[in-house]
Amino acid sequence: MLFFPSLLFLAAGLAVDDVIALPSQKPLAIEPLRPKKLHGRFLHITDIHPDPHYVQKASESTACHRRKSKKKKNISLYYGTPYSECDSPFALTNFTLDYLKESWADEIDFVIWTGDNARHDNDRQIPRTPSEIYDLNRSIATKMHKLFSSRGIHVVPSLGNNDIWPHNILSPGPNSITNEFAQIWSQFIPFPYLQVFQRGAYYTVEVVPDQLAAISLNTMYFYDSNKVVSGCPFTDPNDPGNLQIDWMEVQLEMYRKRGMQVWITGHVPPSASNYFPECYVRYAELSLRYQDTIVGHLFGHMNVDHFFLLDAGDLNAFPKLDSKKGGSGNSKIRGEGTFYDALLEEFSSLPKSPKMTDYAAVNVAPSVVPNPYLPAFRIFSYNITGASNGAPPMVTQRRKHGEHRNDRNNSASCEHPDYQKTWRCHLDQPWHSDENSPSRTNQLWTPLGYAQFFIPALDEASKNKPPRFELEYMTYPLDLLHPETTEGAEGEFVYPVPLAYLPEPLRTPGSKKSKFAPYEMRDLTIPSWIRLARQIADGERRKLRKRFLKYMYLGGEAE
């Protein structure tokens, strides 16, 4: 077993069994989750990146591993080094997880945890090893179990590109990595899915039994940096990416027939700049086909706070066959300039009267690791009015039949023999895009918004002065913060953000404007996301654009 000297000075004041440390190899006993009253909130946390070799007062140029720098501004800090290329010290990891335990464990229903729980491979003098990666993941998983799932709160982890060795590279399973994580996450993965997980590292959890599920994907089989898979080619049905999409389709159809709603979660976001072309096409088509069943898409990896839209137009774009990326949609995100500029260009291309059936919104959360920005996490809220709270499944409205997509402009291109071997020319299943579904209109299970918390003064923290998580911004309008005062409010009052976690001026009704509420979104339905994208694209909305840019990089410089 590895021994890390840096474990000797973990966060002060924490009990031995409360710190991130080297875990026992003994598997945890699986405790049954107890039904609990719903709070209408959940946590999304991603990219923790704990680093056992982090040293205080070390040089940033050594990944904060060695003391070389004599310049004060270039040395590592006790709780982490903001806007740097250094990973998280255990002090920050423990502080974050203990804060979540003390402040949020009694306020949420489940946890979406989207990967990267080992350090980056950014120091040639201290290369990563499989044992170190597994030990770090096992440590975080042990603490996640203690903080959440042991209390009856489902935790839904996903595999990150730095959770494997070498990073980015994962061969088709079953293999040593999928088998190892099946053991590490055994307390989170439902037993019926363990065999599926060993094959491909994906699974599903009913976070509200019989009513709401989360599908955790293994995006390594879609990620175009993974050079040992083929990238979902139409001609290879046994490619691991194709097998995963096939499995995902079966799960969505099953949940749709049961009248349930689903969150899709994973590490690497589903854009054409990240996914193999054919994997992207299949993911986008399946997401739009089950728009009445999928309430949202949650991802990490990018460390940049943003959202983007899956667009049916991507399915009609036929790239040059020798193109590296295949031009499979969202090509504007790969344009010149900063990532922010590319998003503005994408938002600006939305039609004046977009067809809602053609879109889905993908949310990408910022990271805990201050590499290269600031530590952050999100608390989402969702509509639970009418939820059965552990009672027998409620009777849901009958789903409408799907809409055949005969308007697709691909007939001429698909006559080409090479295009006949691509997925674009074979995705002809009916689309289920009910305008009365939770992804389109506010009702039971509709996502309502999120509040983002961050540590703005990480550079001022020290061993004797712990940092503080503060509200950075939220998507809600101010009147929804106090539901008992909202005109026309129905059902049980659920505060999207508990009042104790709001800045003092927002704890009582009456505020008209606030820097903490720049978007004023009444929910996170597809129409609301499209409306926000159009507002950001509006060149006259300079203040909103400035806010969006600031939040993207948590106050850092645009890239």
N, C-alpha and C positions, 0 to 999 in steps of 0.2 A: 504494500500500500504506500502511496506517496506521503511525504511529510513536507509541509510548507512552513518555513520559519515565520512567515507573516501571520500565521494563525495565532501566534503568541500575543499579539496586541490587537485583538478584535475589539469591536465597540465596547467602550467601558460601561460597566454597570449591568451587563446582560448576564443572565444565568448561563452556565455551561451548555445546557441543553437547548438554549434559545438562540445560539449563534450559528452562522453558517460555518461548519467545520467538516472535517472528514467523517463521513457516516459509517455506520456499521454495514457490513455486507449482508446482514440478515434481512430478509424481506419483511416489509411491514405487514401486519395483519390487516385484512380488509374489513373495515367496519361498515355496517349498513347505514346508508344515509337516512336520516329521520325526516319525515315530512315536516315542513315548517310553513308558517304563514308567510306569504309573499310580501316582499317590500317594494317590488317594482323597480329594482335597481340591480346592476351588475358591474363588476370590475373588468376592465381590459388593461392588462399589463404585458409589456413586451421588452425584449432585448436588455436583459439585466446585465449580462457579461461580467460576472465576478472574476477577479484576477488575483490568484493566490500569491503572485510575485510582486504585486504593487507595493512600492516603498514610498513613504512620505519623504519629501524634500529631494526627490530624484529628478533627473532630467526628463523632460517630455520627449526628447529625441531618443531615449532608450525605452520608450513605452512606459515610462515611470517605474522602471525596474532597477536603475543604478544611479548613483549619485555622481553626476558629472558636471552638471550645470552650476555656474557661479552667479548666474543672473536670476534674481529673485522672481522675476515674472515668468520664468520658464521652468519653475520647479513644481513638483506635485504637492497636493494639499491633502490633509488628513481624510476628509470625506469625499475626495474626488476632485479632479481637475477639469473645470468647465471649458468648453470650446477647445478641447485638445484631442489627441489621438490616443489617450490613455483610457484603459477600461476601469471598471468599478472596484474600488477597494472593498474589502469585506465590511468595513465600517459603514459604507453607504448601503450595501446590500442588506445588512442587518437592520440598519435604521429604517429603510424603506419598508421591509416586510413587517417589522414590529409596529411601525406607524399604521400600516394597513390593518394589523390585528387589533390595535387599540382603538382606532377611529372608525373602521369600516366593516369589520367582520360581522357585526351585529346589524348592519344596514343593507346588506346585499343578498341576492339569491344565488348567484353563481359567479365563477371567475373564468374569463377567457384569457389564456396565457399563451402568447403566440411565439415562443421560442427564443433561441440564442441565450443559453444559460452557461456558457463557457467563454473564456477570453478569446480575443482575436489572435490569429497567428501572425503577429507583427513584430516579433523579436527573434532574430536568427540565433542569438546566443542562448535563448531558452525556448526551443521549439515545443510545440504542444505534443501531447501524447494521448492515445486513446484512454489510458487509465485516468489521466488528469481530467479529461472531458467528462468521462462517466462519473468520476467522483464529484465534480462540481454540479452536474445535473442531479446526481443522487442527493446531494446536500440540499439543493433548492427544493427538490420534490419532497423530501422529508419534512422540510419546514412548511411548504404549502399544504401538505396533509395535516400537519399539526394545527396550522392557523385556520384552515377552511374546511376541508373535507371531513375532518374529525368532528366538526360542528354540524354536519349535515349539509354543507355547501358544496355543490359540484364544482370541481376544478377541471378545466378542459385544456390540456396542454397540446402544443403542436411542435413538430421537429423543426429546428432552425438550421441554417446552412453552416453555422459554427458549432453545432451540437454533434457534428460528425467529423471523422478524420479519414483522409484529408478534408478540409472544409470544402463545401460545395459538391463533393463527390459521393454519391450513394448508388450502388449497384442494385439491380432487382433483388428483392427479397424472396424467401427468407434469407437473412444473413446475420452476421455477428452483431451488427448495429441494431437491426430491428428486434433481434432477440434480447439484446441488452436493455433497450428501452421498454420492451414489454415487461421486463422485470422492474425497472426503475419506476415506471408509471402504473404498475399493477393496481395500485389503490385508486386510480382515476379511470381506468379503461373498463367498461362493463365486460364481464366475463364472456358473454357470447361473441364479443368482437376481438378477443385476444388472438385467435388464429388468423383473422383478417389482418390485424395489426402486425403480426409477425411476418406476414407476406409483404405488406406495403406501408406500414406505419401510419395508417389512417383508420378512423373509427368514428362512431357517433354516440352521443350521450343525450338522453332525454332530461334536460335540465329542469323542466317542469313536467313530470310524468304524464304521458298521453296527451300533452298539449303543446309543448315547446321543446325543440331539440337543437343541438349544436353539432354540426358535422366538422370534425377536425381533419383537414387535408394534409398530406405530405407533399408540399410544394416542390421538394427536391426532384420529383419525377416530372415536373413541368419547367423547372428553372433551366434556362439555356446555358448556365455555367456548369451544369452537371454533364460532363463529357462522356459518361459511360452509359447513357441511355440514348434512345433514338429520337425522342421528342414527339411522341404520339403520331407517327406516320399512319396514314390510312391503310397502307399495305401490310402493317404489322399489328394485328389485333392483340398480340401477347406483349407488346411494349408496356412497361409498367405504368406509363402515363395513361395509355388507353385503358388498361385494366382499372385504374383508379377512377377515371371518368365514367366507365361502365358501371362500376360499383356505386358511384355518386348518383348516377341516374336512377338506379334501382332504389336507393334510399329516398330520394326525392319523390319518386312515384309512390312508394309505400307511405311516406308521411302525408302526401297529398290525399291519398285515399282515406287515410285516418283523420283527415281534417285538421292536421297539425301545422305549425309554422316552424321555420328553420332558420338558424343563423349559420352562415358558412364562414369558417375560420381557418387560418393558416399563417405561415410565416412570410413568404415572398408574395407580394401583391400581384394580382392577375392583369398585368399590362403587357403589351407587345414588346416593350423594352426589357422585360424580365423573362417572359415565357418563350419557349419554342413556338414558332408560328402556328403549327397544327394544334398544340396544346391550348394556346390562347383561343383559337377559333372554337374549339370544342367547349372550353370553359365558358366563354361568352355566350355561345348559343344555348348551352344548358341553363345558364343563369337567367337568360331572358325567357326561355321556354317555361321555366317554373317560377315566373315572377309572382304568381299568386300564392306561392308556398314559401319563398325565401324572403325574410324580412330585412336582411342586410348581409354585408360582407365585411369582415374585420381582419386586418392584417398588420404586420409590423415590418421589420427588416430595413426599411429605408431610413429610419431615424428622423424623418422629416414629416411634420404634421400636415396632412393634406387629404383631399378626397379627389376622386376622378370618376368618370362615368364609363361604364361599358355601353357600347353603342352598336345597334343592329347594323349600322352602316359599315362597320368593320367586316361584317360577314359577306358583304357584297364587293369588297375591294380585292381584286385579283392581282397579286404582286408578280414581279418577274420571278420566274422559277429559280433563278440562280442567286436571288437576293439572300444575303445572310440571315436577315431577320424575317424575310418573307413578307414584310409590309402588312402584317396581319392586323392592322388597326392600331389606334392610339399612336400613330407614327409621329404626331405633333409633339408628343412628350419626349421624343428623341431628337427634337430639333436643336438648332444652335441657340446659344444663350443659356441663362440659368434655368433650373427646373421650374422656378416660378414663372418665367417668361413662357415656357412651354405649356404650362397649365393655363395661363391666360389665353394663349392661342387656341388651345382646345376648347375652353369655355366660350370664346368668341365665335367659334364655328357652329355653335348650336343654332338650329333654325328658329325663326320667330315663333312658329307654332309647332313645337316638337310633339311628336306622337309618343305618349307616355309608355306605350307598350314596347318601345324600342330602347329603353334605358334601364340601367341598374346602377346604383351608387356603391362605390368601394371606399371604405374608411381605412386610412392608414395612420396608426397612432405613433407618437414619438416614443423614445426609449427611456428606460431607467438609466442606462449608462450615459455619462456626460461626454460621450464621444460621437459626434463633435459638438453637441449642444448642451442641454440641461436635463436633469432627471425629471421625468413626468409620468403620469398615468391618467386614465380616464374612468369616470364613473358615469355609466349610461343609465337612463331611466326608460321604462317601457310601460305601456298601458296594461293594467291588470283589472280594470273594471269588468266585472262579470266572471273573473277567473274562479275556478272551483276549489283552489287551495287544498288539494289532497282528496277532494271528493271524487266520485266516479266521473269519467270524462264528460264534458258538456256536449250537448248536441250542437254541431256546427251547421252553418248554412250549406246547402248543396252547392258544390263547385260547378261552375259553368264549363261547358265543353270547350276544348281548345280551338284556337284560330289557326287555320292553315295559312302559311306564309307564301302566298302565290305571287306577291309583289316583288320578290327578289329578282334582281337584274343579273342573273348569272347564267342564263341559258346559253348564250352565245359562247361565253368563256368555257363553259363546261363541255362544249363539243370538242375542245382541244384534248387530245388523248392524255397529256400530262396532267391537266387540271382534273381529269376524271379520277385521278389517283389521289386527290386531296379531299379533306373533309368538307370543304365548302360546297361541293357538288353532291353531298350525300346527307345533309342535315335538313330533312324534310318532314320532321315530326310536327304535329300541331303544337302551338304555343298556348300556354294557359296564363292569360293576362287579364284577370278579372279586375275591373276598376274598383270593385268593392272589397278587394283583399287588403290585409293589413299593411302591405308595402305601398299601397296607393292612397289609402284614406285612414284617418285616425280611428282606431277601434281596438278591441282586445288584441294584445301582443304587438301592436305598432310601436316601434322605437320612437321615443318622444324627444330625446336630446341627450347631451352629455355635458358634464363639467370636467374641465381639465385642470389638474393640480400639478404644480412644479416647484422646484427650489430655486428661486431667483437669485439668492445671495449665497450660493454654494462656496464661492471664493472667500467668504467672510467666516465660514464655519471652521471650528478647530476642535481638538480633543475635549476641551472644556466648554465649548460653545456649539452645541449641536445645531444642525440646519433646521429649517422649517419648511414644510410644504404649505403652499398658499394657492388660492384659486388664481389661475391665469386668465381663463375666460370660460364662457359657457355658451351653448347655442340657443338657450331659451330666451323668450321675451320676459321682461321683468314681472308682468302680471301673473305668469304661470308659476313663479316662485312661491306664491301664496294661494294655493288652490281653493281654500275656503272663501276667498274674496273674488274669485273669477266668476263673472256672470255666466250663467248657464252651466256651471260645473255639475257633473252628475257622478254618482257612485261614491266610493270611499275616497277621502282626500289623501293623496300621496304627494308628499313634498319631493320634487325631483332632486333637490339638494337639501339635506337636513339643515335647518336654519343655523345651527352651531358652526357649520363649515362655510358660511357666507361671510363676506366682509360686513362689518357692523352696519353701514348705511343700508344694506339690502335685507336686513333681517326683519324689517317691518315694512308693510305695504306703503306705497306712495311714491316711490322713486320713478321718475319719468325717463331718465337716461342714465346709462352707466357704461364705463369703458369695459366692464366685465361682460356685457351683453351686446356684442356688435352685430350679431346675425339676426336675432329676433325670429328664430324659426319656431313655429308652433308645434312641429313634429319633424321626424326624420324620414318622411315618406319620399318617394321618388319625385313627385311634383315639387316638394320643398327643396330638395337638393338641386333640381334643375333651376328653380327660381334663384337660389343663392348663386349658382354658377353664372347665370345671366347677369346678376347684379355685380358680381366681381368683374365680369368682362366689360361692364359699362365704364368707359373711360371717364365719365363724369363723377363716378363714385370713388374719388381719390382716397378719401378717408377710410372707406371700407377696404380698398385695395391695400392700403398701408397697414391696416390691422391684420389682414390675411397674410401678408408677407412677414410681418413680425412674428405671428404665431407659427408659421411654417418652420422657421428656424429658431424658435424660442429666443428671439433677440439676437441671434448670431448673424453671420454674413451669409447671403444667398450663394448657392452653388449651382 
